[in-house]
Amino acid sequence: MGRLRIGRSGVVEIVGLLLLGVFLAATSAFDSEEIPTVPRYLYWIAALVGGGVIAALIEPWIAARLPGRPRLFALAQLVAMTPPITLWITVLPMCLWGDPFRIERLYWTMPSVVTVNVAVIGLAWVVRQAFKPKTAPAVDGAPPPAIRAKLAPRLARARLIAIEAEDHYLRIHTDAGSELVLMRFGDALDALTAADGFRTHRSWWVARTAVETARWKGGRGELVLSTGAVAPVSRTYAAALKGTDWAAPVMADG
């Protein structure tokens, strides 16, 4: 059951909506005291859980278009979920006890739906923060967050060895293996500004502590890394790297 998900919502959030529905029924919220007890509970539970399912189906589409912008995402989610949930609340009495559909109900129902939706979005945020998986601390020399987020957990926790550009992808070399990710080399270099390493070639970045052997020939070079991989050193970067004190930390050349 813990693996059951609707969009980005899990069982805990659905249970939270069910309990909120019970609370609203028990308090006869929004002047619902005229509805008999059993139908009132059915109404509020169906309203909250059904509305939650609608919101959960909409949420991934919005999240994909507004990454890293939580406030704008919450506002967009509220705007997108309110009309279909209002329609659901309007037809619910017709489904539960045969109340005739009246179009004007859409207008006077919407303010109440907005109020509950704000509470539901807040509830979802609280639940997700409470049940957010604890992130294992990164090891010394691990990839920076922007790169780590694209890697499998085993590699994200490993020590970064090198980054190699392959067309529109990057091959991230770590001491636990390598992985091909979709990312621009320039964006990776920006993320590596404070890392202990340097650019060696137009398509390579190397961690300083990963270098085992440096070989030079004809103005170019090669760096043999701790994984056995060999990183090329172009003429552009060779002169600066030849004078590198490999035992001392250096800043990345972005």
Steps between C-alpha positions, in 0.01 A plus 500: 500500500790734576600484132155600370517844343266722302712755321737625772259416784530192719283311747584733789364802313181317398444395862557862604230613256262233632554623858451861389172392336389338827590820687302721260202265526517491879507880519230540230734732312371751243139480623469126436314435828172461309630185331418182702796353688588198282462681165696793644798278588482328161487838329802649675714187473419464129556874449844503664632167372356553150635854489837372620513246217420775247776721644746208507443429131555867410802558724773311303420698185546830686806382694677407175457857372590688819797316654667674791230769531285385795294817546409533134434125489256523794315790334483320164381184672223694676384664176509174302327277755217735602274480186490118468458455876220758500325298231552182706350664810208627295403160355570308822155561658343377176705179523440442872132585546363598161503875554435669160795668335486880509754706309487789749642267765837519320528870583412492866696179560831627359599730794458210743703275271782756486506518881520121539756471218734743677474281812560183296810642331634600841417153639684333211808714563502418874456126437776489238742688723423268792549185293782629282776236483812593690787564262824324582788746544715531189852361522800727465545579133143402402343669196338840566119497551410597141688197368422270792126544437535335158684192623384169641527505883803268506695733272368820658660396829833407337814708448506694173789401272436678169236629263517425129279667238341268242288695250204640700573271795758479777666187626546544873794291625500413871692251711181286504457494121380735228166615361384691192274797584328768295673827590700770327874505567486875565233450769714232662803732503290770666402251771865400546633852556595432862606136447858380542582429138553652157404491137755312292336500157200652323303189605666392828505610864714307749507491881850580625509217755408245229823555303746210537748581223558794265668437163612778265598492136518763227308769687219266590449255782304219658386453856462143623221500756441281804235300313740422214332747265726731303404866464657699214669834563480735202761765414262766634521363855834315496723798587300584813470138614869420458572735786229362725594399853304176507523478877336842555132583442424706192182675389311377195570674171148584379 
